[in-house]
Amino acid sequence: MNWDDARVFLAVCRESTLRGAARVLGVDQATVGRRINALEKSLSATLFLRTSEGYALTAVGEAALQSVEKMERSALDLQRQVQGLDDRLTGTVRVSTTDSMAIDFLIPAIASLHDKHPEVRVQLDASTQILSLAKREADIAVRNTRPDNPDLIARRIARWPLELFASRGYIDRHGVPEPGSLFEGHDLVVYQPYLQSQKDMTLVGEPLGRGRVVAELSSSLLVRRSIAAGLGIGEITVYSGERDGLVRLWPGRTRPLPYDVWLVTHADLRHTARVRVVIDEIVAAFAGMEE
């Protein structure tokens, strides 16, 4: 099996349909089908079961997958090592981050980069989905979670406390909640992943027992915008609350763990010229914001 066939095989494994694999590979569905049929014929083996729900690996396919994933790792290692020797300030750098950090920091960093190095293009992915640097889905990640992969280089570029904020309009209508009241009589907006991961959800250590959760948001930017719109009280970083002109409630009372921002790249890419200049601009954009 050559690497081109391996890429098609992996795409079908991961997407489970010819259509999904075709989208990932940038080819048409019929081409993927022909490639899989030809691959099975060349190996004299059935790699997939064709079911109503899509393509499912056979036992032979499962065994082949392990070998093909090793091929993929070797191919990606080679790409990273070659890229790491590239000293040209041209080409694309893929960056993964959250929507909030993209707006506040990454876009200004890209603008500054463009003024200095117009031939370096940034492909920015801002979502809650974490792309894999090891699989070269991104070259740089700016996230609030430090990875445990030893091949990745992580640098903390900011640390902010999380506190309670509301809009001035909300405070005028509802007042400030009393500490220890469990938010009785107040509307709350919460970050959905926190709500799902904790049995007893709190905001800055205060249980939500008597408050009313009026919105569950999937990103920190949506939480910020909901607070600013007067929808309710919420927990965000002090930096974000002050930037958005919100009212800081219970000053000094914070979530036990601060919000850390990590810049992450693969060890093989950190000396690539275009990656290096993007990193420098991102770090500069965060400079002076760490508390």
DODREN-412537 format. One record per residue (C-alpha): x, y, z; residue number from 1; residue in three letters. Coordinates in pm, 1 decimal. Example, Ala and Ser with C-alpha at 12.3 -4.5 7.8 and 13.67 -1.06 7.14 Angstrom:
<recs>
X, Y, Z, resi, resn
1230.0, -450.0, 780.0, 1, ALA
1367.0, -106.0, 714.0, 2, SER
</recs>
This chain:
<recs>
X, Y, Z, resi, resn
0.0, 0.0, 0.0, 1, MET
146.4, 335.0, -103.3, 2, ASN
92.7, 659.8, 89.5, 3, TRP
-171.8, 791.5, -152.6, 4, ASP
-379.5, 476.5, -101.1, 5, ASP
-316.5, 498.9, 273.6, 6, ALA
-457.7, 855.0, 285.5, 7, ARG
-776.8, 741.0, 112.7, 8, VAL
-808.2, 440.7, 343.8, 9, PHE
-762.3, 659.9, 653.6, 10, LEU
-1015.8, 914.9, 534.0, 11, ALA
-1282.2, 646.4, 486.9, 12, VAL
-1196.1, 495.6, 826.4, 13, CYS
-1238.0, 831.4, 1000.3, 14, ARG
-1539.6, 963.0, 811.0, 15, GLU
-1722.7, 628.8, 763.5, 16, SER
-1870.8, 747.3, 432.0, 17, THR
-1735.6, 803.7, 82.4, 18, LEU
-1886.2, 1151.1, 79.4, 19, ARG
-1714.7, 1249.3, 404.1, 20, GLY
-1382.2, 1106.7, 288.5, 21, ALA
-1412.8, 1287.0, -45.7, 22, ALA
-1470.3, 1617.3, 134.4, 23, ARG
-1159.9, 1567.9, 350.7, 24, VAL
-943.7, 1465.4, 54.8, 25, LEU
-1074.4, 1731.2, -183.7, 26, GLY
-1181.8, 1482.3, -451.7, 27, VAL
-1515.5, 1349.9, -574.0, 28, ASP
-1702.4, 1064.0, -410.3, 29, GLN
-1671.1, 830.7, -709.8, 30, ALA
-1292.8, 862.5, -702.2, 31, THR
-1280.4, 754.5, -338.5, 32, VAL
-1502.4, 455.3, -413.7, 33, GLY
-1282.3, 347.8, -703.8, 34, ARG
-965.4, 386.6, -496.8, 35, ARG
-1103.2, 171.9, -213.3, 36, ILE
-1223.4, -98.2, -453.9, 37, ASN
-884.9, -101.9, -628.0, 38, ALA
-703.4, -117.4, -294.5, 39, LEU
-909.5, -413.7, -175.2, 40, GLU
-851.0, -588.8, -508.2, 41, LYS
-474.6, -532.8, -491.5, 42, SER
-463.5, -672.0, -137.2, 43, LEU
-708.3, -954.8, -213.6, 44, SER
-891.4, -860.9, 104.9, 45, ALA
-1213.2, -692.4, 214.2, 46, THR
-1122.9, -392.9, 428.9, 47, LEU
-1471.4, -249.0, 481.4, 48, PHE
-1823.7, -373.2, 530.4, 49, LEU
-2069.3, -163.0, 332.5, 50, ARG
-2362.4, -96.3, 565.2, 51, THR
-2665.4, 132.5, 559.6, 52, SER
-2484.4, 356.2, 810.5, 53, GLU
-2163.0, 375.2, 612.7, 54, GLY
-1831.5, 194.0, 587.2, 55, TYR
-1724.4, -21.6, 884.4, 56, ALA
-1383.9, -186.6, 916.7, 57, LEU
-1357.0, -563.5, 892.6, 58, THR
-1112.1, -753.8, 1113.8, 59, ALA
-861.0, -734.2, 827.2, 60, VAL
-930.2, -362.6, 797.6, 61, GLY
-866.7, -313.1, 1170.2, 62, GLU
-528.2, -483.0, 1134.6, 63, ALA
-447.8, -270.3, 828.8, 64, ALA
-546.0, 46.7, 1016.3, 65, LEU
-271.9, -1.9, 1275.3, 66, GLN
-5.3, -28.9, 1004.4, 67, SER
-144.0, 264.3, 806.7, 68, VAL
-147.9, 486.1, 1116.1, 69, GLU
223.9, 409.6, 1158.0, 70, LYS
274.9, 517.9, 797.1, 71, MET
86.6, 838.6, 871.7, 72, GLU
300.8, 916.1, 1176.1, 73, ARG
617.7, 862.1, 973.1, 74, SER
491.7, 1083.3, 690.2, 75, ALA
394.0, 1360.0, 932.3, 76, LEU
728.4, 1336.3, 1112.3, 77, ASP
906.3, 1379.6, 778.8, 78, LEU
691.2, 1680.1, 685.5, 79, GLN
756.1, 1850.8, 1019.3, 80, ARG
1129.1, 1787.8, 1004.9, 81, GLN
1152.0, 1929.3, 652.1, 82, VAL
935.5, 2227.2, 747.1, 83, GLN
1154.4, 2289.6, 1048.8, 84, GLY
1445.9, 2365.9, 815.2, 85, LEU
1244.8, 2615.3, 609.3, 86, ASP
1379.4, 2969.3, 656.4, 87, ASP
1153.6, 3139.3, 399.2, 88, ARG
911.3, 3404.6, 520.7, 89, LEU
635.7, 3289.8, 290.0, 90, THR
354.9, 3035.2, 297.1, 91, GLY
62.8, 2943.0, 522.0, 92, THR
62.8, 2899.1, 899.8, 93, VAL
-245.0, 2734.4, 1051.0, 94, ARG
-352.7, 2860.8, 1392.6, 95, VAL
-621.9, 2715.3, 1617.6, 96, SER
-778.2, 2915.6, 1900.8, 97, THR
-1108.9, 3016.2, 2059.1, 98, THR
-1342.8, 3277.8, 1913.4, 99, ASP
-1284.7, 3515.7, 2204.5, 100, SER
-905.3, 3505.5, 2181.1, 101, MET
-924.2, 3526.8, 1802.4, 102, ALA
-1111.7, 3857.4, 1819.8, 103, ILE
-916.5, 4014.8, 2104.9, 104, ASP
-563.5, 3897.5, 2024.9, 105, PHE
-510.7, 3683.4, 1715.8, 106, LEU
-665.5, 3915.0, 1457.6, 107, ILE
-460.9, 4214.8, 1581.2, 108, PRO
-153.7, 3988.9, 1576.7, 109, ALA
-227.1, 3884.6, 1216.8, 110, ILE
-269.9, 4248.9, 1114.8, 111, ALA
69.2, 4333.8, 1265.2, 112, SER
223.8, 4029.3, 1098.4, 113, LEU
86.3, 4130.4, 759.3, 114, HIS
247.0, 4473.5, 782.8, 115, ASP
588.5, 4314.9, 841.5, 116, LYS
567.4, 3992.0, 641.0, 117, HIS
297.4, 4020.1, 373.0, 118, PRO
388.8, 3685.9, 214.3, 119, GLU
304.1, 3491.3, 531.8, 120, VAL
-61.0, 3391.7, 531.9, 121, ARG
-246.2, 3279.5, 845.9, 122, VAL
-527.3, 3026.9, 832.8, 123, GLN
-719.8, 3088.8, 1155.4, 124, LEU
-957.1, 2830.9, 1299.8, 125, ASP
-1161.3, 2967.5, 1590.0, 126, ALA
-1386.6, 2707.8, 1749.9, 127, SER
-1432.9, 2493.7, 2057.4, 128, THR
-1295.2, 2196.2, 1864.1, 129, GLN
-930.7, 2133.3, 1946.7, 130, ILE
-729.9, 2056.2, 1632.8, 131, LEU
-437.8, 1813.0, 1648.1, 132, SER
-89.7, 1957.2, 1610.2, 133, LEU
57.8, 1607.8, 1602.6, 134, ALA
-152.2, 1527.0, 1293.9, 135, LYS
-69.2, 1865.9, 1135.8, 136, ARG
-427.9, 1989.1, 1152.5, 137, GLU
-271.3, 2309.4, 1288.3, 138, ALA
79.8, 2449.8, 1329.5, 139, ASP
8.5, 2665.3, 1636.5, 140, ILE
-261.5, 2642.4, 1901.6, 141, ALA
-359.4, 2914.6, 2148.5, 142, VAL
-576.6, 2749.4, 2411.6, 143, ARG
-650.6, 2742.4, 2783.2, 144, ASN
-539.0, 2379.7, 2821.6, 145, THR
-179.2, 2263.3, 2839.9, 146, ARG
-123.9, 1947.3, 2630.5, 147, PRO
52.2, 1643.4, 2774.9, 148, ASP
211.9, 1533.3, 2446.0, 149, ASN
592.8, 1543.7, 2500.3, 150, PRO
648.2, 1631.8, 2132.6, 151, ASP
461.6, 1961.1, 2176.4, 152, LEU
621.5, 2279.7, 2310.1, 153, ILE
383.7, 2471.7, 2539.4, 154, ALA
438.8, 2824.6, 2668.7, 155, ARG
202.6, 3004.3, 2903.5, 156, ARG
144.7, 3352.5, 2764.8, 157, ILE
-129.6, 3478.0, 2999.5, 158, ALA
-295.7, 3402.1, 3333.5, 159, ARG
-618.1, 3574.9, 3433.9, 160, TRP
-847.7, 3533.1, 3736.4, 161, PRO
-1213.5, 3452.6, 3668.3, 162, LEU
-1464.3, 3672.7, 3850.8, 163, GLU
-1831.7, 3760.9, 3847.3, 164, LEU
-1962.8, 4025.3, 3607.9, 165, PHE
-2292.2, 4180.6, 3500.1, 166, ALA
-2398.0, 4467.2, 3277.2, 167, SER
-2489.9, 4805.0, 3426.6, 168, ARG
-2841.9, 4758.9, 3291.2, 169, GLY
-2881.2, 4425.9, 3469.2, 170, TYR
-2760.3, 4574.4, 3799.1, 171, ILE
-3001.1, 4866.9, 3763.2, 172, ASP
-3290.6, 4624.0, 3719.1, 173, ARG
-3197.8, 4348.1, 3964.0, 174, HIS
-2931.7, 4482.5, 4198.3, 175, GLY
-2621.1, 4297.7, 4316.5, 176, VAL
-2663.4, 3946.5, 4462.3, 177, PRO
-2562.8, 3893.8, 4823.3, 178, GLU
-2274.2, 3652.8, 4884.9, 179, PRO
-2413.2, 3336.5, 5040.2, 180, GLY
-2760.0, 3387.4, 4887.0, 181, SER
-2703.7, 3117.3, 4622.2, 182, LEU
-2800.3, 3385.5, 4366.4, 183, PHE
-3160.0, 3396.0, 4485.4, 184, GLU
-3372.7, 3609.1, 4253.9, 185, GLY
-3101.8, 3642.4, 3989.7, 186, HIS
-3058.5, 3527.4, 3630.0, 187, ASP
-2739.2, 3346.5, 3536.8, 188, LEU
-2552.9, 3270.7, 3216.0, 189, VAL
-2307.7, 2979.9, 3228.1, 190, VAL
-2040.5, 2819.5, 3013.4, 191, TYR
-2198.7, 2494.1, 2897.9, 192, GLN
-1892.0, 2265.7, 2932.4, 193, PRO
-1862.0, 2370.0, 3299.6, 194, TYR
-2227.6, 2288.9, 3357.1, 195, LEU
-2190.7, 1947.2, 3196.2, 196, GLN
-1869.8, 1853.2, 3376.5, 197, SER
-1966.9, 1950.1, 3730.1, 198, GLN
-2240.4, 1793.1, 3939.6, 199, LYS
-2268.0, 2097.9, 4165.6, 200, ASP
-2203.8, 2399.4, 3947.0, 201, MET
-2075.6, 2717.0, 4110.3, 202, THR
-1981.4, 3066.6, 4000.0, 203, LEU
-1671.9, 3196.1, 4185.0, 204, VAL
-1739.8, 2928.5, 4446.0, 205, GLY
-2104.2, 3026.1, 4501.6, 206, GLU
-2354.9, 2742.2, 4435.9, 207, PRO
-2629.5, 2822.2, 4185.8, 208, LEU
-2901.2, 2664.9, 4403.7, 209, GLY
-3149.6, 2955.1, 4408.8, 210, ARG
-3052.9, 3129.9, 4087.9, 211, GLY
-3211.5, 3077.1, 3747.9, 212, ARG
-2988.7, 2962.2, 3462.1, 213, VAL
-3132.3, 3144.3, 3161.5, 214, VAL
-2865.3, 3054.6, 2905.9, 215, ALA
-2603.8, 2783.0, 2853.9, 216, GLU
-2334.7, 2900.2, 2611.9, 217, LEU
-2082.9, 2689.7, 2421.6, 218, SER
-1802.8, 2948.4, 2406.9, 219, SER
-1652.1, 3216.5, 2627.5, 220, SER
-1733.8, 3482.1, 2367.2, 221, LEU
-2102.9, 3391.2, 2384.2, 222, LEU
-2090.7, 3414.9, 2763.8, 223, VAL
-1933.8, 3762.0, 2736.8, 224, ARG
-2188.0, 3882.5, 2484.0, 225, ARG
-2478.4, 3747.4, 2690.3, 226, SER
-2357.3, 3927.6, 3001.9, 227, ILE
-2307.5, 4248.5, 2804.5, 228, ALA
-2662.0, 4216.6, 2666.0, 229, ALA
-2799.5, 4216.6, 3021.6, 230, GLY
-2920.1, 3858.1, 3003.8, 231, LEU
-2775.8, 3767.1, 3341.4, 232, GLY
-2473.6, 3738.0, 3570.9, 233, ILE
-2177.4, 3529.9, 3457.3, 234, GLY
-1821.8, 3427.4, 3532.3, 235, GLU
-1551.1, 3546.3, 3291.5, 236, ILE
-1189.9, 3658.5, 3307.2, 237, THR
-1123.0, 3994.0, 3470.3, 238, VAL
-948.0, 4100.8, 3151.0, 239, TYR
-1259.5, 4029.3, 2939.3, 240, SER
-1500.2, 4191.2, 3185.0, 241, GLY
-1298.9, 4512.2, 3204.2, 242, GLU
-1244.9, 4519.3, 2826.9, 243, ARG
-1620.8, 4488.4, 2770.1, 244, ASP
-1702.6, 4761.0, 3024.7, 245, GLY
-1896.4, 4529.2, 3256.1, 246, LEU
-1958.6, 4568.4, 3628.7, 247, VAL
-1730.0, 4360.3, 3850.7, 248, ARG
-1927.8, 4194.8, 4131.2, 249, LEU
-1771.9, 4071.3, 4454.9, 250, TRP
-1421.7, 4199.2, 4360.7, 251, PRO
-1143.8, 3965.5, 4463.3, 252, GLY
-1366.2, 3658.9, 4483.2, 253, ARG
-1243.9, 3428.9, 4206.4, 254, THR
-1279.7, 3081.5, 4065.8, 255, ARG
-1021.2, 2859.4, 4241.5, 256, PRO
-829.1, 2792.4, 3920.1, 257, LEU
-721.5, 3086.4, 3702.7, 258, PRO
-764.3, 3098.1, 3326.9, 259, TYR
-428.5, 3016.8, 3169.3, 260, ASP
-353.8, 3077.5, 2802.6, 261, VAL
-103.1, 2842.6, 2639.3, 262, TRP
72.5, 2884.8, 2306.8, 263, LEU
153.9, 2540.5, 2168.3, 264, VAL
346.0, 2422.1, 1863.8, 265, THR
522.9, 2105.3, 1757.6, 266, HIS
890.1, 2076.2, 1848.5, 267, ALA
981.1, 2015.8, 1483.7, 268, ASP
818.0, 2341.7, 1369.8, 269, LEU
930.3, 2594.0, 1628.9, 270, ARG
1229.3, 2707.3, 1419.6, 271, HIS
1041.7, 2731.8, 1087.1, 272, THR
1071.6, 3097.6, 990.3, 273, ALA
705.8, 3164.0, 906.9, 274, ARG
588.9, 2981.2, 1220.0, 275, VAL
840.6, 3170.2, 1431.8, 276, ARG
723.0, 3514.6, 1318.8, 277, VAL
358.1, 3422.9, 1380.4, 278, VAL
447.1, 3305.4, 1730.8, 279, ILE
633.8, 3630.5, 1796.2, 280, ASP
332.1, 3841.4, 1695.0, 281, GLU
92.8, 3635.6, 1907.4, 282, ILE
318.7, 3663.1, 2211.8, 283, VAL
347.9, 4038.6, 2158.0, 284, ALA
-31.3, 4071.0, 2139.1, 285, ALA
-62.5, 3910.0, 2482.6, 286, PHE
233.8, 4093.2, 2634.7, 287, ALA
146.5, 4296.7, 2939.3, 288, GLY
-187.4, 4118.4, 2989.2, 289, MET
-65.7, 3852.6, 3234.1, 290, GLU
-171.0, 3911.8, 3591.4, 291, GLU
</recs>
